[in-house]
Amino acid sequence: MSGPALPPFHLALAVDDLAAARAFYVDLLGCGVGRSSEHWIDFDFFGHQVVAHLVPRDAERDAGRNPVDGDHVPVPHFGAVLAWEDWERLGERLRAAGFTFVIEPRVRFRGEAGEQGTFFLRDPAGNALEFKSFRDPSRLFATD
């Protein structure tokens, strides 16, 4: 990929158990922790700032699903684009921990411009996450 480095994004999401969120993001995904209080935690999510805010579970967090290359992708979701080797390692770490995927690790759009490795999971509060990778990172926005 060429051009300047992209600035980190910021995402705030609702969780109903901060200890479970910390265990998931830190122990399972390997994220660092920044500032925190008894009501929120900042995570270093692969160089981006994801803030888990303690909010009682009182509404459905899964708005729906969209069909994408044979999968039913949860909406909304967020995630990270990783280097291929890091994506494989994270998938292996999750499998070794006995984690249940929403969509198992696989290659989507095989042989097409957008070919990518992808998998989906949910954090303990039910937020959907996607982790993806491109063997050629310059193809992230490719259309041809």
Contacts in CASP RR format, 6 or more apart in sequence:
PFRMAT RR
TARGET T0000
AUTHOR 0000-0000-0000
METHOD contacts of the structure
MODEL  1
MSGPALPPFHLALAVDDLAAARAFYVDLLGCGVGRSSEHWIDFDFFGHQV
VAHLVPRDAERDAGRNPVDGDHVPVPHFGAVLAWEDWERLGERLRAAGFT
FVIEPRVRFRGEAGEQGTFFLRDPAGNALEFKSFRDPSRLFATD
1 137 0 8 1.000
1 138 0 8 1.000
1 140 0 8 1.000
2 138 0 8 1.000
8 47 0 8 1.000
8 48 0 8 1.000
8 49 0 8 1.000
9 48 0 8 1.000
9 49 0 8 1.000
10 48 0 8 1.000
10 49 0 8 1.000
10 50 0 8 1.000
10 51 0 8 1.000
11 45 0 8 1.000
11 48 0 8 1.000
11 49 0 8 1.000
11 50 0 8 1.000
11 51 0 8 1.000
11 78 0 8 1.000
12 50 0 8 1.000
12 51 0 8 1.000
12 53 0 8 1.000
13 50 0 8 1.000
13 51 0 8 1.000
13 52 0 8 1.000
13 53 0 8 1.000
13 78 0 8 1.000
13 125 0 8 1.000
13 127 0 8 1.000
14 52 0 8 1.000
14 53 0 8 1.000
14 55 0 8 1.000
14 61 0 8 1.000
14 125 0 8 1.000
14 127 0 8 1.000
15 21 0 8 1.000
15 52 0 8 1.000
15 53 0 8 1.000
15 54 0 8 1.000
15 55 0 8 1.000
15 123 0 8 1.000
15 124 0 8 1.000
15 125 0 8 1.000
15 127 0 8 1.000
16 54 0 8 1.000
16 55 0 8 1.000
16 56 0 8 1.000
16 57 0 8 1.000
16 125 0 8 1.000
17 54 0 8 1.000
17 124 0 8 1.000
17 125 0 8 1.000
18 38 0 8 1.000
18 39 0 8 1.000
18 40 0 8 1.000
18 41 0 8 1.000
18 52 0 8 1.000
18 54 0 8 1.000
20 124 0 8 1.000
20 125 0 8 1.000
21 41 0 8 1.000
21 52 0 8 1.000
21 123 0 8 1.000
21 124 0 8 1.000
21 125 0 8 1.000
22 33 0 8 1.000
22 41 0 8 1.000
22 52 0 8 1.000
23 124 0 8 1.000
24 123 0 8 1.000
24 124 0 8 1.000
25 31 0 8 1.000
25 32 0 8 1.000
25 41 0 8 1.000
25 43 0 8 1.000
25 45 0 8 1.000
25 50 0 8 1.000
25 52 0 8 1.000
25 123 0 8 1.000
26 32 0 8 1.000
26 33 0 8 1.000
26 43 0 8 1.000
28 93 0 8 1.000
28 94 0 8 1.000
28 97 0 8 1.000
28 99 0 8 1.000
29 45 0 8 1.000
29 90 0 8 1.000
31 43 0 8 1.000
31 44 0 8 1.000
31 45 0 8 1.000
31 46 0 8 1.000
31 50 0 8 1.000
32 43 0 8 1.000
32 44 0 8 1.000
33 41 0 8 1.000
33 42 0 8 1.000
33 43 0 8 1.000
33 44 0 8 1.000
34 41 0 8 1.000
34 42 0 8 1.000
34 43 0 8 1.000
34 44 0 8 1.000
35 42 0 8 1.000
36 42 0 8 1.000
38 54 0 8 1.000
39 53 0 8 1.000
39 54 0 8 1.000
40 51 0 8 1.000
40 52 0 8 1.000
40 53 0 8 1.000
40 54 0 8 1.000
41 51 0 8 1.000
41 52 0 8 1.000
42 49 0 8 1.000
42 50 0 8 1.000
42 51 0 8 1.000
43 49 0 8 1.000
43 50 0 8 1.000
43 51 0 8 1.000
43 52 0 8 1.000
45 79 0 8 1.000
45 80 0 8 1.000
46 80 0 8 1.000
46 82 0 8 1.000
48 80 0 8 1.000
50 78 0 8 1.000
52 125 0 8 1.000
57 125 0 8 1.000
61 125 0 8 1.000
61 126 0 8 1.000
61 127 0 8 1.000
62 74 0 8 1.000
62 75 0 8 1.000
62 126 0 8 1.000
62 128 0 8 1.000
63 75 0 8 1.000
63 76 0 8 1.000
64 74 0 8 1.000
64 75 0 8 1.000
65 72 0 8 1.000
65 73 0 8 1.000
65 74 0 8 1.000
65 75 0 8 1.000
66 72 0 8 1.000
66 73 0 8 1.000
66 75 0 8 1.000
67 73 0 8 1.000
68 108 0 8 1.000
69 108 0 8 1.000
69 109 0 8 1.000
71 103 0 8 1.000
71 108 0 8 1.000
71 120 0 8 1.000
73 103 0 8 1.000
73 120 0 8 1.000
73 130 0 8 1.000
74 102 0 8 1.000
74 120 0 8 1.000
74 122 0 8 1.000
74 128 0 8 1.000
75 128 0 8 1.000
76 128 0 8 1.000
77 120 0 8 1.000
77 127 0 8 1.000
77 128 0 8 1.000
77 129 0 8 1.000
77 130 0 8 1.000
78 127 0 8 1.000
78 128 0 8 1.000
78 129 0 8 1.000
78 130 0 8 1.000
79 129 0 8 1.000
79 130 0 8 1.000
79 131 0 8 1.000
79 132 0 8 1.000
80 131 0 8 1.000
80 132 0 8 1.000
81 132 0 8 1.000
81 133 0 8 1.000
81 134 0 8 1.000
81 137 0 8 1.000
81 140 0 8 1.000
82 90 0 8 1.000
82 131 0 8 1.000
82 132 0 8 1.000
82 133 0 8 1.000
83 133 0 8 1.000
83 137 0 8 1.000
84 117 0 8 1.000
84 133 0 8 1.000
84 134 0 8 1.000
84 135 0 8 1.000
86 133 0 8 1.000
87 105 0 8 1.000
87 117 0 8 1.000
87 131 0 8 1.000
87 132 0 8 1.000
87 133 0 8 1.000
88 105 0 8 1.000
88 133 0 8 1.000
90 131 0 8 1.000
91 105 0 8 1.000
91 119 0 8 1.000
91 131 0 8 1.000
94 101 0 8 1.000
94 119 0 8 1.000
94 121 0 8 1.000
99 121 0 8 1.000
100 121 0 8 1.000
101 119 0 8 1.000
101 120 0 8 1.000
101 121 0 8 1.000
102 120 0 8 1.000
102 121 0 8 1.000
102 122 0 8 1.000
102 128 0 8 1.000
103 118 0 8 1.000
103 119 0 8 1.000
103 120 0 8 1.000
104 119 0 8 1.000
105 117 0 8 1.000
105 118 0 8 1.000
105 119 0 8 1.000
106 117 0 8 1.000
106 118 0 8 1.000
106 119 0 8 1.000
107 115 0 8 1.000
107 116 0 8 1.000
107 117 0 8 1.000
107 118 0 8 1.000
108 114 0 8 1.000
108 115 0 8 1.000
108 116 0 8 1.000
108 117 0 8 1.000
108 118 0 8 1.000
109 115 0 8 1.000
109 116 0 8 1.000
113 139 0 8 1.000
113 142 0 8 1.000
113 143 0 8 1.000
113 144 0 8 1.000
114 134 0 8 1.000
114 139 0 8 1.000
114 142 0 8 1.000
115 134 0 8 1.000
115 135 0 8 1.000
115 139 0 8 1.000
116 132 0 8 1.000
116 133 0 8 1.000
116 134 0 8 1.000
116 139 0 8 1.000
117 132 0 8 1.000
117 133 0 8 1.000
117 134 0 8 1.000
118 130 0 8 1.000
118 131 0 8 1.000
118 132 0 8 1.000
118 133 0 8 1.000
119 130 0 8 1.000
119 131 0 8 1.000
120 128 0 8 1.000
120 129 0 8 1.000
120 130 0 8 1.000
120 131 0 8 1.000
121 128 0 8 1.000
121 129 0 8 1.000
121 131 0 8 1.000
122 128 0 8 1.000
122 129 0 8 1.000
123 129 0 8 1.000
134 140 0 8 1.000
END
